[in-house]
Amino acid sequence: MTTVAATWDSVALAELLRGLTSLQEELTTVLESKLDAMRRADTPAMQSATAHERRLLDRLTQLDIERHAIVARAAEALGLPDRAGLTVRRVAESCGEPDRSRLLVLAEGLRQKMLRVAELNRVIALVTGEMLAHYRTVFTAMARGGEDSGGYSHRGRPQSAAAVRVLDAVG
């Protein structure tokens, strides 16, 4: 392929990296709002953030497919072997200047955004685990019978009352 084709691929890749970075920034904002909603126990806000997150992830998946296609075309244009495990960094390092520097800067910026998203996902997973453990404790307490406090009859003999479960009393 010609240098023009390789330059076109580098321009397309640069635009794609900018798009991915922008979506990662938006995802960071959504995950931060989701975590804030979790802190406030705001279920509707958590659901809204999760729906927004799902839409962003769908778009990120589409852009990742485009990234694979562009990297494959760039690899062919640049004559790079082992296209299966090829990274944006490897493609960028194979380009001449100014494409090389531009792509490396964009790739590093995207990498940093992705690390922030990964950290937020880790924290959200921990919070979610703690919330589930709390709910499990609450539901277990509601499902089992109350403690038998026992007592004495009017004749002074020990007696016990049947324990009533919270869910039976309410339901």
N, C-alpha and C positions, 0 to 999 in steps of 0.2 A: 504494500500500500504506500501511498505517497505521504509526504510530510503534512500536506493539507489535511488528509484524513486523520492522521495522528493528532494534529492540532484541534481538529473538530471534536474528536473524542475527548481531548483534555478540556476543551471548553464545556462540552456536555457534562463531563464528570464534575467539573468545578461548579456548574449550576446545580447539579444533583446534590453535591455535598452541601451547598448553601441551603437547599431545600430540606435536606435531612437535619441539618443543624437547627434550622428554624422550627421544625417539628419537634425536635428534642427539647428546645427551649420551651415550647408550648406545653409539652408533656411534663416538663419540670414544674411549670406553674400549676398545672392540673393536679399533679401528685402532691404538691405542697398544700393546695386547697383541700385535697382529700384528707391529708394528714391533719390539717386544722379542723376539718369537720369531724374527724374521729376523736380529736381531743375534746370537742364540744358535745360529742354523742349526737350529732345532727344527722340522723339517718337520711332525710331527703337530700341533704347536701352531699353525703357520701354516695348515694345512688346517682345523683347528677354527675358528680366527678367521675364515677366509674363508667357511666355511659359516654362521657366526653373522652375519657381515656381509651375506651374501646374504639371509638371513631378514629382517634389519632393513631392507634396501633394498626388499624386497617390501612390507613394511608401510608404509614411507615413500611408496612409489608409490601405495598405496591412500589414504593420508591426503592426498596431493597431489591426487588426483582429487576427494576430498571438499572440499578447499580451493577448487578451481576452481568447484565447484558452489555453495558458500557465497558466494564472492565474486560470482558471477553473480547469485545471489538478492539479495545486499546491493546490488549495483549497480542492479538493477531497483527495489528498495525505495527507494533513495536518489536515483533518477533520474539516474544517472551515464551519460554517453555513452562510446563506444569501449570496450565491455566486453571485447574481445579482448585488449587489452594492459593490462588493469586489474591493479594490484598491491594487496596488502594495505595498504600505506602509503596509497595513494590512497583506498581505502575508509575507512580510519581517519580520514584528514584530513577526510572528508566527514561524519563522525559528529559528534554533539554530545557534550559532556562528560557523564558521566565516561568514556563508551565510547571516545572519541577518545584520551585519554591512556592508558587501559588497553591498547588495541590497539596503539598506537605503541610502548609499552614492551615488550609481548610480541613484536611484530614485530622490534624491534631486538635483543632477547635471542636470538631465533631466528637472526637474521642473524649475530650473533657466533658462535654455535655452528656455523653452516654454514661460516663462514670458517675456523674451527679444523679442521673435517673436511676442507675443501679443502686446507689446508696439510698435514695428515697424509697425504692422498692423494698430494700432490705429492712428499713425502719418500719414501713407499712406492714410487712409480713410479721415482724415481731409484735407490733401493736395488735394486729389481727389475731395472732395466736393468744395473746393475753386476754383480749376481749372474749374469744371463744372459751377459754378456760373459766373466765368469770361467769359467762352465761351458763356453762355446763354446771358450775357450782350452784347457781341460782335455780336452774331447772331440777337438779337433783334434790335440793332442799324442798322444792314445791311438790315434787312427785312422791316423796316418801312421807310416811305418817309422822305426825308430831311426836315429840318425846312423851312417853307415858310418865306423867308426873306422879301418879299414884295418890293415894290419900287414905283416909280412914272412914269407915262407915259410922253411922250414928251409934253403933254398938261398940266402936273402938277397934274393929277388925280392919286389917289392911285390905284395900280394894284398889282396882285400877279401872280407869275409864278407857274405852276404845279410842285409839288414836285416830284423829281425822286428818286426812291429807288436805293441803291447801287447795289443790285442784278440785277435789271432791266437794269441798265446802263452797267454792266459788261457782263451779260448773254445774 
